[in-house]
Amino acid sequence: MPTVGIEDLADGDFLLDVREDDEWRAGHAAGALHIPLSEFVARYGELAEAAPQDGRVHVLCRVGGRSAQVTMYLVQQGVDAVNVDGGMQEWAAAGRPVVDDNGEPGHVL
C-alpha cells in the first residue's frame, strides 16, 4: 500500500477526500476533490477529469481505512495514488487548515 504522511504533503498536491457528505460539510482540506467512498466507482470519471495527468493523487478519509481501499483501487487502475496516513485527523492535528463548505473554519468529524 503506497502511503505518505501529512508531513510529506506540499501545498498544491492533489487531494481526494473520500469521506461521506456530513464529514465533508463539517470540515475538509481546502481545494480537495470530494467523492464519497459510497459513490466512488459511479463517480470515477470526475476524478479522471480533475486529477493531474502526470501527478499523484493523495487520498484522504478520517483516519486511513476508507482511503486505503480507494488507493488500492486506483493503483489497480494504473493511477499514481497514495494513502495519506492518519487522514483528516492527522491533517488537523498537524495544524493544516480545515474549512467548511463556506470556507470558514471547520472541524473533523
All heavy atoms as an XYZ file, in Angstrom:
815
protein
N       0.844     -1.180      0.000
C       0.000      0.000      0.000
C       0.887      1.240      0.000
O       1.573      1.501      0.981
C      -0.878     -0.029      1.238
C      -1.514      1.289      1.602
S      -2.827      1.789      0.538
C      -3.892      0.403      0.726
N       0.875      2.000     -1.084
C       1.645      3.243     -1.087
C       1.044      4.249     -0.101
O      -0.142      4.550     -0.161
C       1.559      3.736     -2.522
C       0.518      2.916     -3.199
C       0.203      1.744     -2.327
N       1.869      4.742      0.809
C       1.392      5.616      1.881
C       2.367      6.774      2.079
O       3.570      6.600      1.935
C       1.289      4.813      3.200
O       0.420      3.696      2.991
C       0.735      5.651      4.327
N       1.803      7.942      2.402
C       2.614      9.103      2.775
C       2.050      9.683      4.066
O       0.880      9.502      4.380
C       2.640     10.201      1.676
C       3.289      9.700      0.406
C       1.259     10.750      1.399
N       2.888     10.386      4.780
C       2.453     11.083      5.986
C       2.054     12.506      5.665
O       2.398     13.040      4.600
N       1.351     13.135      6.564
C       0.935     14.524      6.396
C       2.149     15.415      6.133
O       2.111     16.309      5.291
C       0.165     15.020      7.647
C      -1.150     14.268      7.811
C      -0.070     16.524      7.594
C      -2.171     14.469      6.724
N       3.247     15.134      6.806
C       4.453     15.955      6.650
C       5.042     15.869      5.247
O       5.835     16.728      4.850
C       5.505     15.565      7.696
C       6.088     14.182      7.520
C       5.234     13.018      8.039
O       4.149     13.250      8.595
O       5.682     11.874      7.883
N       4.658     14.848      4.483
C       5.162     14.687      3.116
C       4.357     15.463      2.085
O       4.747     15.527      0.920
C       5.165     13.202      2.727
C       6.066     12.375      3.628
O       7.187     12.844      3.925
O       5.647     11.280      4.038
N       3.222     16.023      2.494
C       2.362     16.748      1.557
C       2.836     18.185      1.389
O       3.165     18.856      2.363
C       0.911     16.748      2.036
C       0.238     15.376      2.112
C      -1.157     15.505      2.707
C       0.185     14.737      0.739
N       2.820     18.634      0.157
C       3.204     20.016     -0.165
C       1.968     20.798     -0.594
O       0.981     20.213     -1.051
C       4.231     20.016     -1.295
N       2.033     22.102     -0.445
C       0.948     22.938     -0.952
C       0.787     22.651     -2.437
O       1.768     22.534     -3.169
C       1.264     24.419     -0.755
C       1.221     24.834      0.707
O       0.632     24.104      1.532
O       1.782     25.894      1.026
N      -0.447     22.518     -2.877
C      -0.708     22.272     -4.285
C      -0.809     20.807     -4.655
O      -1.178     20.488     -5.791
N      -0.501     19.886     -3.727
C      -0.687     18.465     -4.034
C      -2.172     18.191     -4.254
O      -3.030     18.782     -3.587
C      -0.177     17.582     -2.887
C       1.329     17.423     -2.889
O       1.972     17.748     -3.907
O       1.867     16.965     -1.852
N      -2.468     17.292     -5.171
C      -3.861     16.952     -5.477
C      -4.399     16.043     -4.378
O      -3.854     14.969     -4.118
C      -3.962     16.266     -6.845
C      -5.371     15.996     -7.255
C      -6.115     16.984     -7.880
C      -5.961     14.772     -7.003
C      -7.432     16.746     -8.253
C      -7.277     14.535     -7.369
C      -8.008     15.521     -7.994
N      -5.487     16.475     -3.732
C      -6.099     15.731     -2.632
C      -7.479     15.220     -3.040
O      -8.283     15.961     -3.605
C      -6.251     16.624     -1.400
C      -4.979     17.252     -0.843
C      -5.337     18.229      0.275
C      -4.030     16.181     -0.340
N      -7.741     13.967     -2.726
C      -9.053     13.352     -2.931
C      -9.579     12.930     -1.569
O      -8.965     12.105     -0.886
C      -8.938     12.137     -3.851
C     -10.184     11.263     -3.975
C     -11.328     12.039     -4.623
C      -9.875      9.998     -4.761
N     -10.702     13.493     -1.167
C     -11.334     13.187      0.116
C     -12.491     12.230     -0.147
O     -13.416     12.551     -0.891
C     -11.850     14.489      0.750
C     -12.328     14.328      2.170
O     -12.910     13.274      2.510
O     -12.152     15.283      2.948
N     -12.452     11.036      0.469
C     -13.481     10.021      0.208
C     -14.429      9.835      1.392
O     -15.169      8.861      1.453
C     -12.838      8.671     -0.201
C     -12.064      8.826     -1.494
C     -11.951      8.088      0.894
N     -14.451     10.806      2.311
C     -15.388     10.727      3.437
C     -16.806     11.016      2.966
O     -17.024     11.529      1.869
C     -14.974     11.715      4.536
C     -13.609     11.370      5.143
C     -13.140     12.417      6.122
N     -13.082     13.715      5.473
C     -13.387     14.871      6.060
N     -13.760     14.900      7.319
N     -13.301     15.998      5.387
N     -17.760     10.729      3.793
C     -19.169     10.939      3.440
C     -19.542     12.423      3.553
O     -18.788     13.228      4.099
C     -20.067     10.064      4.308
C     -19.857      8.570      4.058
C     -20.035      8.134      2.599
O     -21.005      8.582      1.947
O     -19.206      7.354      2.099
N     -20.694     12.769      3.010
C     -21.113     14.171      2.888
C     -21.124     14.922      4.218
O     -20.687     16.068      4.272
C     -22.495     14.263      2.235
C     -22.462     13.896      0.762
O     -21.394     14.016      0.117
O     -23.526     13.492      0.237
N     -21.617     14.305      5.290
C     -21.680     15.010      6.573
C     -20.277     15.314      7.102
O     -20.036     16.386      7.653
C     -22.494     14.226      7.603
C     -21.931     12.847      7.909
O     -21.312     12.224      7.011
O     -22.120     12.368      9.044
N     -19.358     14.409      6.895
C     -17.977     14.635      7.322
C     -17.349     15.771      6.515
O     -16.659     16.629      7.059
C     -17.144     13.365      7.126
C     -17.586     12.199      7.992
C     -16.888     10.934      7.597
O     -17.192     10.364      6.529
O     -15.994     10.509      8.377
N     -17.588     15.760      5.216
C     -17.064     16.803      4.321
C     -17.591     18.176      4.715
O     -16.837     19.135      4.813
C     -17.436     16.464      2.886
C     -17.148     17.548      1.899
C     -18.033     18.491      1.434
C     -15.906     17.831      1.239
N     -17.415     19.324      0.534
C     -16.103     18.942      0.400
C     -14.643     17.247      1.286
C     -15.093     19.481     -0.389
C     -13.633     17.771      0.503
C     -13.870     18.884     -0.324
N     -18.918     18.260      4.945
C     -19.523     19.554      5.291
C     -18.954     20.114      6.590
O     -18.780     21.319      6.731
C     -21.041     19.430      5.385
C     -21.729     19.373      4.034
C     -23.244     19.493      4.160
N     -23.815     18.437      4.985
C     -24.237     17.257      4.526
N     -24.138     16.983      3.248
N     -24.745     16.370      5.340
N     -18.651     19.254      7.549
C     -18.115     19.710      8.843
C     -16.731     20.319      8.688
O     -16.408     21.305      9.345
C     -18.073     18.551      9.835
N     -15.918     19.737      7.817
C     -14.585     20.276      7.613
C     -13.742     19.421      6.698
O     -13.783     18.191      6.772
N     -13.004     20.080      5.819
C     -12.153     19.389      4.848
C     -10.952     20.267      4.495
O     -10.913     21.433      4.851
C     -12.962     19.034      3.585
C     -13.616     20.222      2.961
N     -14.889     20.626      3.301
C     -13.178     21.112      2.040
C     -15.199     21.707      2.603
N     -14.172     22.025      1.831
N     -10.026     19.676      3.774
C      -8.877     20.433      3.276
C      -9.336     21.288      2.101
O      -9.998     20.787      1.182
C      -7.775     19.480      2.837
N      -9.021     22.566      2.143
C      -9.405     23.464      1.048
C      -8.794     22.961     -0.257
O      -7.649     22.539     -0.292
C      -8.925     24.881      1.342
N      -9.583     22.975     -1.305
C      -9.108     22.583     -2.620
C      -9.188     21.099     -2.910
O      -8.916     20.679     -4.028
N      -9.554     20.289     -1.930
C      -9.659     18.846     -2.156
C     -10.869     18.536     -3.034
O     -11.872     19.256     -3.007
C      -9.784     18.103     -0.827
N     -10.773     17.467     -3.797
C     -11.910     16.935     -4.548
C     -12.638     15.980     -3.626
O     -12.005     15.146     -2.970
C     -11.419     16.199     -5.802
C     -12.494     15.466     -6.614
C     -13.503     16.461     -7.212
C     -11.846     14.633     -7.716
N     -13.969     16.083     -3.574
C     -14.759     15.223     -2.699
C     -15.570     14.232     -3.518
O     -16.445     14.627     -4.287
C     -15.703     16.082     -1.837
C     -16.592     15.274     -0.961
N     -17.945     15.471     -0.907
C     -16.318     14.260     -0.111
C     -18.475     14.625     -0.052
N     -17.494     13.882      0.445
N     -15.261     12.958     -3.343
C     -16.070     11.874     -3.902
C     -16.192     10.827     -2.800
O     -15.219     10.132     -2.493
C     -15.439     11.245     -5.158
C     -15.180     12.292     -6.240
C     -16.342     10.130     -5.692
C     -14.476     11.758     -7.477
N     -17.369     10.715     -2.166
C     -17.520      9.762     -1.067
C     -17.249      8.322     -1.519
O     -17.549      7.952     -2.661
C     -18.988      9.915     -0.658
C     -19.410     11.240     -1.194
C     -18.592     11.467     -2.425
N     -16.692      7.532     -0.620
C     -16.423      6.126     -0.911
C     -17.681      5.431     -1.428
O     -17.608      4.658     -2.381
C     -15.899      5.417      0.346
C     -15.700      3.910      0.229
C     -14.656      3.571     -0.828
C     -15.322      3.314      1.563
N     -18.826      5.733     -0.834
C     -20.074      5.069     -1.215
C     -20.496      5.362     -2.651
O     -21.317      4.649     -3.218
C     -21.200      5.463     -0.253
O     -21.426      6.867     -0.306
N     -19.920      6.409     -3.265
C     -20.261      6.786     -4.636
C     -19.062      6.706     -5.574
O     -19.146      7.091     -6.742
C     -20.797      8.227     -4.655
C     -21.994      8.459     -3.782
C     -22.351      9.934     -3.665
O     -21.844     10.764     -4.443
O     -23.149     10.254     -2.762
N     -17.937      6.210     -5.074
C     -16.683      6.367     -5.796
C     -16.668      5.718     -7.175
O     -16.294      6.358     -8.160
C     -15.497      5.865     -4.967
C     -14.199      6.187     -5.626
C     -13.712      7.478     -5.593
C     -13.510      5.234     -6.340
C     -12.538      7.817     -6.255
C     -12.336      5.552     -6.990
C     -11.853      6.852     -6.943
N     -17.057      4.463     -7.271
C     -16.978      3.779     -8.562
C     -17.875      4.470     -9.583
O     -17.468      4.700    -10.724
C     -17.312      2.280     -8.415
C     -17.375      1.597     -9.784
C     -16.256      1.594     -7.541
N     -19.081      4.859     -9.169
C     -20.012      5.524    -10.087
C     -19.509      6.895    -10.520
O     -19.823      7.349    -11.625
C     -21.385      5.653     -9.434
N     -18.733      7.555     -9.689
C     -18.257      8.918     -9.982
C     -16.777      8.968    -10.359
O     -16.184     10.042    -10.388
C     -18.528      9.807     -8.763
C     -20.025     10.002     -8.517
C     -20.305     10.830     -7.288
N     -19.640     12.130     -7.317
C     -19.589     12.958     -6.267
N     -20.163     12.626     -5.124
N     -18.963     14.116     -6.363
N     -16.195      7.830    -10.691
C     -14.778      7.747    -11.026
C     -14.385      8.730    -12.125
O     -13.300      9.299    -12.103
C     -14.417      6.311    -11.428
C     -12.974      6.151    -11.814
C     -11.992      6.084    -10.841
C     -12.595      6.076    -13.147
C     -10.652      5.948    -11.181
C     -11.250      5.941    -13.503
C     -10.295      5.873    -12.518
O      -8.978      5.745    -12.864
N     -15.267      8.963    -13.074
C     -14.988      9.884    -14.175
C     -14.657     11.288    -13.693
O     -13.864     11.990    -14.326
N     -15.256     11.714    -12.583
C     -14.952     13.040    -12.027
C     -13.487     13.133    -11.605
O     -12.831     14.149    -11.817
C     -15.846     13.340    -10.826
C     -17.301     13.515    -11.184
C     -18.166     13.715     -9.953
O     -17.736     14.440     -9.023
O     -19.256     13.120     -9.916
N     -12.986     12.054    -11.033
C     -11.582     12.033    -10.648
C     -10.700     12.049    -11.890
O      -9.722     12.793    -11.954
C     -11.262     10.805     -9.800
C      -9.775     10.624     -9.479
C      -9.266     11.769     -8.621
C      -9.526      9.291     -8.828
N     -11.058     11.256    -12.881
C     -10.262     11.187    -14.107
C     -10.157     12.558    -14.772
O      -9.111     12.911    -15.318
C     -10.867     10.166    -15.063
N     -11.220     13.355    -14.695
C     -11.207     14.691    -15.288
C     -10.407     15.689    -14.451
O      -9.733     16.558    -14.995
C     -12.632     15.222    -15.443
C     -13.424     14.529    -16.524
C     -14.838     15.074    -16.638
O     -15.095     16.194    -16.130
O     -15.678     14.380    -17.220
N     -10.466     15.563    -13.134
C      -9.879     16.566    -12.245
C      -8.413     16.296    -11.888
O      -7.663     17.234    -11.654
C     -10.701     16.657    -10.953
N      -8.022     15.042    -11.839
C      -6.672     14.695    -11.390
C      -5.627     15.129    -12.413
O      -5.871     15.076    -13.615
C      -6.576     13.194    -11.154
N      -4.469     15.542    -11.936
C      -3.392     15.902    -12.863
C      -2.946     14.675    -13.659
O      -2.813     13.589    -13.110
C      -2.278     16.404    -11.941
C      -2.583     15.835    -10.603
C      -4.066     15.641    -10.539
N      -2.756     14.855    -14.949
C      -2.409     13.727    -15.812
C      -1.087     13.073    -15.448
O      -0.927     11.876    -15.578
C      -2.381     14.187    -17.275
C      -3.728     14.660    -17.770
C      -4.801     13.590    -17.666
O      -4.583     12.457    -18.033
N      -5.961     13.961    -17.143
N      -0.133     13.855    -14.995
C       1.174     13.298    -14.668
C       1.502     13.446    -13.188
O       2.659     13.390    -12.789
C       2.260     13.960    -15.511
C       2.294     15.479    -15.321
O       1.396     16.024    -14.664
O       3.226     16.118    -15.821
N       0.465     13.626    -12.382
C       0.687     13.848    -10.956
C       0.120     12.735    -10.111
O      -0.485     11.791    -10.595
N       0.316     12.885     -8.834
C      -0.103     11.889     -7.858
C      -1.426     12.303     -7.217
O      -1.673     13.479     -6.991
C       0.989     11.783     -6.799
C       0.664     10.879     -5.650
C       1.860     10.688     -4.779
N       2.689      9.671     -5.425
C       3.861      9.274     -4.950
N       4.357      9.815     -3.862
N       4.546      8.338     -5.565
N      -2.243     11.308     -6.897
C      -3.492     11.514     -6.173
C      -3.251     11.103     -4.721
O      -2.881      9.962     -4.448
C      -4.640     10.684     -6.790
C      -5.916     10.822     -5.966
C      -4.883     11.094     -8.239
N      -3.448     12.049     -3.803
C      -3.299     11.801     -2.368
C      -4.700     11.595     -1.797
O      -5.515     12.519     -1.822
C      -2.610     12.988     -1.699
C      -1.251     13.255     -2.246
N      -1.046     13.963     -3.403
C      -0.034     12.889     -1.797
C       0.251     14.023     -3.647
N       0.883     13.380     -2.688
N      -4.975     10.400     -1.300
C      -6.326     10.019     -0.879
C      -6.449     10.123      0.631
O      -5.642      9.570      1.380
C      -6.673      8.592     -1.358
C      -8.149      8.296     -1.100
C      -6.338      8.406     -2.846
N      -7.507     10.836      1.062
C      -7.774     11.092      2.480
C      -9.145     10.576      2.899
O     -10.104     10.649      2.124
C      -7.818     12.598      2.747
C      -6.557     13.418      2.729
C      -6.890     14.879      2.475
C      -5.852     13.280      4.056
N      -9.239     10.108      4.125
C     -10.531      9.900      4.783
C     -10.345     10.395      6.219
O      -9.519     11.277      6.460
C     -10.987      8.440      4.693
S      -9.982      7.266      5.606
N     -11.060      9.852      7.168
C     -10.922     10.330      8.549
C      -9.599      9.881      9.164
O      -8.863     10.680      9.718
C     -12.102      9.855      9.391
C     -12.081     10.392     10.805
C     -13.396     10.099     11.513
N     -13.406     10.723     12.810
C     -13.195     10.057     13.948
N     -12.958      8.766     13.933
N     -13.229     10.702     15.089
N      -9.311      8.557      9.076
C      -8.081      8.039      9.677
C      -7.233      7.198      8.730
O      -6.074      6.945      9.012
C      -8.362      7.220     10.963
C      -8.926      8.094     12.059
C      -9.261      6.049     10.685
N      -7.788      6.727      7.634
C      -6.980      5.998      6.662
C      -7.541      4.688      6.133
O      -6.992      4.138      5.195
N      -8.610      4.190      6.705
C      -9.164      2.908      6.252
C      -9.877      2.987      4.910
O      -9.589      2.208      3.991
N     -10.803      3.916      4.790
C     -11.541      4.062      3.527
C     -10.617      4.536      2.417
O     -10.710      4.079      1.268
C     -12.714      5.029      3.694
C     -13.821      4.474      4.574
C     -14.859      5.518      4.881
N     -14.334      6.442      5.886
C     -14.989      7.490      6.363
N     -16.194      7.784      5.895
N     -14.457      8.260      7.284
N      -9.721      5.446      2.745
C      -8.795      5.943      1.726
C      -7.852      4.831      1.258
O      -7.451      4.810      0.092
C      -8.016      7.149      2.243
O      -7.349      6.862      3.447
N      -7.525      3.889      2.128
C      -6.695      2.754      1.716
C      -7.408      1.926      0.665
O      -6.793      1.480     -0.315
C      -6.335      1.899      2.930
N      -8.708      1.722      0.834
C      -9.491      0.964     -0.152
C      -9.472      1.659     -1.511
O      -9.264      1.023     -2.546
C     -10.940      0.814      0.309
C     -11.124     -0.041      1.533
C     -12.574     -0.045      1.972
O     -13.479     -0.233      1.169
N     -12.799      0.182      3.251
N      -9.704      2.957     -1.497
C      -9.724      3.720     -2.751
C      -8.334      3.756     -3.375
O      -8.187      3.615     -4.590
C     -10.287      5.142     -2.523
C     -10.101      6.008     -3.760
C     -11.760      5.062     -2.145
N      -7.309      3.921     -2.551
C      -5.940      3.931     -3.072
C      -5.638      2.629     -3.795
O      -5.095      2.638     -4.910
C      -4.922      4.165     -1.939
O      -5.185      5.438     -1.338
C      -3.492      4.123     -2.457
N      -5.982      1.505     -3.202
C      -5.719      0.208     -3.844
C      -6.473      0.099     -5.171
O      -5.923     -0.389     -6.160
C      -6.086     -0.942     -2.911
C      -5.132     -1.089     -1.752
S      -3.390     -1.232     -2.233
C      -3.403     -2.736     -3.160
N      -7.707      0.553     -5.197
C      -8.484      0.538     -6.437
C      -7.796      1.391     -7.501
O      -7.641      0.958     -8.654
C      -9.906      1.051     -6.174
C     -10.742      1.160     -7.417
C     -11.373      0.051     -7.955
C     -10.898      2.393     -8.062
C     -12.139      0.158     -9.113
C     -11.664      2.498     -9.218
C     -12.280      1.377     -9.733
O     -13.033      1.485    -10.880
N      -7.374      2.591     -7.131
C      -6.733      3.487     -8.088
C      -5.422      2.908     -8.606
O      -5.129      2.982     -9.806
C      -6.491      4.858     -7.456
C      -7.748      5.677     -7.168
C      -7.389      6.937     -6.394
C      -8.486      6.011     -8.444
N      -4.625      2.322     -7.730
C      -3.367      1.713     -8.146
C      -3.649      0.595     -9.160
O      -2.943      0.468    -10.168
C      -2.573      1.204     -6.922
C      -1.424      0.303     -7.330
C      -2.065      2.389     -6.106
N      -4.690     -0.178     -8.913
C      -5.067     -1.244     -9.846
C      -5.486     -0.686    -11.202
O      -5.360     -1.364    -12.220
C      -6.188     -2.102     -9.257
C      -5.734     -2.941     -8.090
C      -6.887     -3.611     -7.359
O      -8.055     -3.350     -7.630
N      -6.551     -4.473     -6.410
N      -5.970      0.559    -11.226
C      -6.370      1.213    -12.472
C      -5.188      1.908    -13.146
O      -5.349      2.552    -14.176
C      -7.476      2.243    -12.214
C      -8.709      1.716    -11.515
C      -9.310      0.506    -12.193
O      -9.542      0.518    -13.401
N      -9.541     -0.550    -11.432
N      -4.014      1.812    -12.547
C      -2.827      2.426    -13.123
C      -2.604      3.872    -12.722
O      -1.776      4.564    -13.299
N      -3.334      4.341    -11.713
C      -3.205      5.717    -11.232
C      -2.100      5.784    -10.177
O      -1.978      4.893     -9.334
C      -4.555      6.201    -10.627
C      -4.420      7.581    -10.012
C      -5.651      6.169    -11.676
N      -1.299      6.828    -10.227
C      -0.289      7.067     -9.202
C      -1.020      7.642     -7.988
O      -1.274      8.843     -7.907
C       0.771      8.043     -9.709
C       1.859      8.333     -8.685
O       1.899      7.667     -7.628
O       2.669      9.240     -8.951
N      -1.392      6.773     -7.060
C      -2.177      7.175     -5.891
C      -1.495      6.699     -4.624
O      -0.849      5.650     -4.602
C      -3.587      6.587     -5.972
N      -1.643      7.498     -3.552
C      -1.102      7.143     -2.245
C      -2.141      7.438     -1.165
O      -2.920      8.380     -1.271
C       0.207      7.903     -1.924
C       1.334      7.464     -2.841
C       0.024      9.399     -1.997
N      -2.126      6.604     -0.155
C      -2.977      6.795      1.002
C      -2.289      7.770      1.951
O      -1.094      7.652      2.203
C      -3.202      5.446      1.694
C      -4.211      5.517      2.811
O      -5.176      6.259      2.739
N      -3.993      4.727      3.844
N      -3.030      8.743      2.471
C      -2.476      9.696      3.427
C      -2.697      9.125      4.832
O      -3.829      9.039      5.309
C      -3.111     11.092      3.273
C      -2.546     12.037      4.317
C      -2.870     11.628      1.865
N      -1.601      8.714      5.455
C      -1.632      8.075      6.758
C      -2.225      9.009      7.812
O      -1.804     10.152      7.938
C      -0.207      7.680      7.152
C      -0.155      6.794      8.369
O      -1.054      5.956      8.526
O       0.796      6.934      9.165
N      -3.204      8.513      8.542
C      -3.817      9.302      9.606
C      -4.953     10.188      9.145
O      -5.686     10.742      9.952
N      -5.104     10.359      7.833
C      -6.224     11.086      7.254
C      -6.428     12.489      7.795
O      -5.484     13.180      8.182
N      -7.677     12.897      7.809
C      -8.025     14.250      8.237
C      -7.761     14.485      9.721
O      -7.520     15.615     10.123
C      -9.485     14.559      7.901
C      -9.736     14.838      6.434
S      -8.794     16.258      5.778
C      -9.435     17.615      6.767
N      -7.776     13.432     10.528
C      -7.437     13.634     11.943
C      -5.992     14.113     12.077
O      -5.715     15.044     12.827
C      -7.666     12.360     12.745
C      -9.119     12.110     13.028
C      -9.322     10.996     14.036
O      -8.532     10.064     14.113
N     -10.380     11.097     14.800
N      -5.078     13.480     11.351
C      -3.679     13.903     11.391
C      -3.499     15.256     10.711
O      -2.660     16.057     11.130
C      -2.771     12.864     10.732
C      -2.549     11.642     11.583
C      -1.826     11.960     12.891
O      -0.853     12.747     12.873
O      -2.244     11.418     13.925
N      -4.267     15.494      9.645
C      -4.222     16.786      8.951
C      -4.491     17.904      9.941
O      -3.739     18.871     10.054
C      -5.251     16.783      7.826
C      -5.381     18.038      7.037
C      -6.148     19.134      7.355
C      -4.750     18.358      5.794
N      -6.037     20.093      6.383
C      -5.185     19.640      5.411
C      -3.868     17.672      4.965
C      -4.758     20.258      4.246
C      -3.453     18.281      3.794
C      -3.895     19.569      3.447
N      -5.588     17.776     10.681
C      -5.969     18.809     11.656
C      -4.960     18.879     12.801
O      -4.582     19.971     13.232
C      -7.372     18.528     12.187
N      -4.501     17.724     13.285
C      -3.540     17.696     14.392
C      -2.215     18.362     14.010
O      -1.534     18.929     14.864
C      -3.297     16.256     14.838
N      -1.883     18.318     12.721
C      -0.649     18.938     12.251
C      -0.806     20.442     12.029
O       0.138     21.117     11.622
C      -0.201     18.272     10.949
N      -2.010     20.961     12.298
C      -2.246     22.395     12.149
C      -2.568     22.837     10.736
O      -2.575     24.032     10.447
N      -2.846     21.876      9.870
C      -3.236     22.229      8.498
C      -4.666     22.761      8.532
O      -5.483     22.334      9.339
C      -3.153     21.004      7.587
C      -1.769     20.391      7.500
C      -1.092     20.790      6.240
N       0.216     20.168      6.114
C       0.734     19.804      4.961
N       0.064     19.970      3.846
N       1.934     19.277      4.914
N      -4.998     23.707      7.640
C      -6.329     24.309      7.698
C      -7.457     23.335      7.330
O      -7.333     22.545      6.403
C      -6.252     25.453      6.685
C      -5.075     25.156      5.828
C      -4.147     24.298      6.612
N      -8.520     23.432      8.114
C      -9.745     22.666      7.887
C     -10.863     23.687      7.712
O     -11.055     24.549      8.569
C     -10.060     21.729      9.080
C     -11.372     20.994      8.872
C      -8.904     20.754      9.307
N     -11.582     23.599      6.578
C     -12.642     24.562      6.281
C     -13.963     23.850      6.040
O     -13.986     22.692      5.652
C     -12.280     25.432      5.051
C     -11.021     26.246      5.323
C     -12.116     24.588      3.804
N     -15.061     24.582      6.261
C     -16.369     24.030      5.930
C     -16.741     24.457      4.505
O     -15.931     25.065      3.787
C     -17.416     24.458      6.963
C     -17.708     25.957      6.975
O     -17.309     26.689      6.044
O     -18.339     26.399      7.951
N     -17.957     24.173      4.081
C     -18.386     24.476      2.708
C     -18.376     25.968      2.396
O     -18.345     26.359      1.233
C     -19.785     23.922      2.440
C     -19.739     22.440      2.098
O     -18.645     21.922      1.788
O     -20.797     21.792      2.122
N     -18.416     26.814      3.427
C     -18.403     28.264      3.215
C     -17.003     28.866      3.317
O     -16.856     30.084      3.305
C     -19.325     28.938      4.236
C     -20.753     28.489      4.077
O     -21.267     28.370      2.971
N     -21.414     28.222      5.193
N     -15.995     28.009      3.470
C     -14.633     28.498      3.595
C     -14.288     28.976      4.995
O     -13.222     29.511      5.239
N     -15.220     28.789      5.919
C     -14.998     29.157      7.318
C     -14.269     28.018      8.027
O     -14.274     26.896      7.553
C     -16.350     29.424      8.006
C     -17.154     30.559      7.390
C     -16.460     31.901      7.539
O     -15.839     32.140      8.588
O     -16.541     32.702      6.588
N     -13.663     28.306      9.185
C     -13.003     27.221      9.919
C     -13.972     26.072     10.201
O     -15.111     26.289     10.600
C     -12.558     27.891     11.216
C     -12.392     29.346     10.837
C     -13.490     29.599      9.830
N     -13.511     24.870      9.943
C     -14.330     23.676     10.165
C     -13.662     22.759     11.176
O     -12.671     23.125     11.813
N     -14.217     21.567     11.312
C     -13.668     20.574     12.218
C     -13.833     19.189     11.608
O     -14.638     18.995     10.701
C     -14.336     20.653     13.594
C     -15.792     20.327     13.563
N     -16.752     21.249     13.187
C     -16.450     19.178     13.811
C     -17.947     20.677     13.249
N     -17.787     19.424     13.612
N     -13.075     18.246     12.100
C     -13.104     16.883     11.590
C     -14.079     16.054     12.419
O     -13.969     15.999     13.639
C     -11.696     16.239     11.629
C     -11.739     14.805     11.140
C     -10.724     17.070     10.797
N     -15.040     15.441     11.727
C     -15.978     14.532     12.393
C     -15.343     13.169     12.525
O     -14.641     12.721     11.660
C     -17.267     14.375     11.589
C     -18.277     15.487     11.655
C     -19.526     15.130     10.868
C     -18.648     15.827     13.084
